[in-house]
Amino acid sequence: MTEPIHAAAAQGFTAGVDAYERARPTYPPDAVGAIVETLGLAPGRTLLELGAGTGKLTRLIAPSGARILAVEPVEAMRLKLLDVVPGVEMVSGTAESIGLPNASVDAVVIAQAFHWFDAARALSELHRVLRPGGRVALVFNMRDESVAWVLALGEAVRRISSGEPQVWDSSWRASLGRSALFGPWQTASFRHAQVLTPEGVLERAASVSFVAAAPADVRASVLDEVAAALRDDPTTAGRPEVELPYETELLWAERRTINPGSLGIVASVNANAGGVPKAPVDSARVGPVGLDNDAHTEPVPVHGGPDQAVCLYAQEAIERVRADGHAAFPGAFGENLTLIGIEWAALGEGDRLVIGEGEGALELEFTKPTTPCQTIAHWFIERRIARISAKVNPADTRWCARVLRDGEVRPGMPVRVEHAAARPDRVPPRSQSTTTLTGGIGRTRG
């Protein structure tokens, strides 16, 4: 199931593809060397480049000898890439729906594109297509706005933005911390400068997606503002060439690989006010009726209540479902906790899950597998929700759990399964009296 790309990206990069190729900066040699070394690029290795654009980075890493598979959903940019780097192999899809089998690549690089992605979906897909031990690298050329005229250029461009994802936003960085599928993230930075004529600076501004897609009069006003900044700044006024300074930021992390068993981690904590998908959050307090920042659109007993306080799912199951062509990612099916490293097929009613360590650890008890409903049917080919039914595929079903001990949960926390059959004594679950549920059952959680 290939997902559509961001409309602003498609429109802007189609309109500005030639300006993008001519005016966008390259990447400094030391940054390229760090990418090659960090990802272990060499003959015999397979690299996936997501959002490859016109091949600004592709042409620089091609000499490594690695096999390069490129995903570029904007047709105009894809055609330019094939013209510039004729040996590259194109793969259909998007970052959220990569047209490759599970565990099929050794490394992934994403240059100047991650901020356009739906992070939860993209990170899940990256984990799926990477082999154990594989790494992903994010690369960004960031204009150095400590220089006055460069700041003026940035302000002129941002003035016409209308909610498009931006490199300078912090939201894409925050999304990395909401997923424990990779990590820990490491960073390095490299400085360089792009030498341009004043006309080249204007073309650089025009290559920004939402500037390229803007009406002609709006685009002209932005470029007039940039031209005025060049004309008035004493460091650029009257000069035939100027230096546009950049800081290239490189972030990388390794795929978390845990052989399924009784020990794992929380890959994602997902919550919202109701409906699916549930979005990843930084953390949550879990009490008798579930996550304190979560709710449901159906009243108890359809969803929610003490015996269905928390819904759980496995990243391994997500990847098996994706391999069958359905859409699946953390939170897609309404689960609150996405786990990795737990043998899902071995779970049963009465098994317990300890999340965290020490006396403050959260403790859950599995109550029953969930029955899939039409709310999540749109994620499945021909709405075949039975794909995650406990009767059809018990290893890929979701589980409900009651809360035995309150606690905090966040991505990356350790998880331990205590199977009911292995416990000498079973502690009775917490009382489900109405006094302990005040504030939970009364609100719409189901």
Secondary structure, 3 states (H helix, E strand, C coil): CCCCCCHHHHHHHHHCHHHHHHHCCCCCHHHHHHHHHHHCCCCCCEEEEECCCCCCCHHHHHHHCCEEEEECCCHHHHHHHHHHCCCCEECCEECCEECCCCCCEEEEEEECCHHHCCHHHHHHHHHHHEEEEEEEEEEEEEECCCCHHHHHHHHHHHCCCCCCCCCCCCHHHHHHHCCCCECCCEEEEEEEEEEECHHHHHHHHHCCHHHHCCCHHHHHHHHHHHHHHHHHCCCCCCCCCEEEEEEEEEEEEEECCCCCECEEEEEEEEECCCCCCCEEECCEEEECCEECCCCCCCCCCCCCCHHHCEEEEEHHHHHHHHHCCCCCCCCCCCCCEEEECECHHHCCCCCEEEECCCCCCEEEEEEEECCCCHHHHHHCHHHCHHHHCCCCCHHHCCEEEEEEECEEECCCCEEEEECHHHCCCCCCCCCCCHHHHCCCCCCCCC
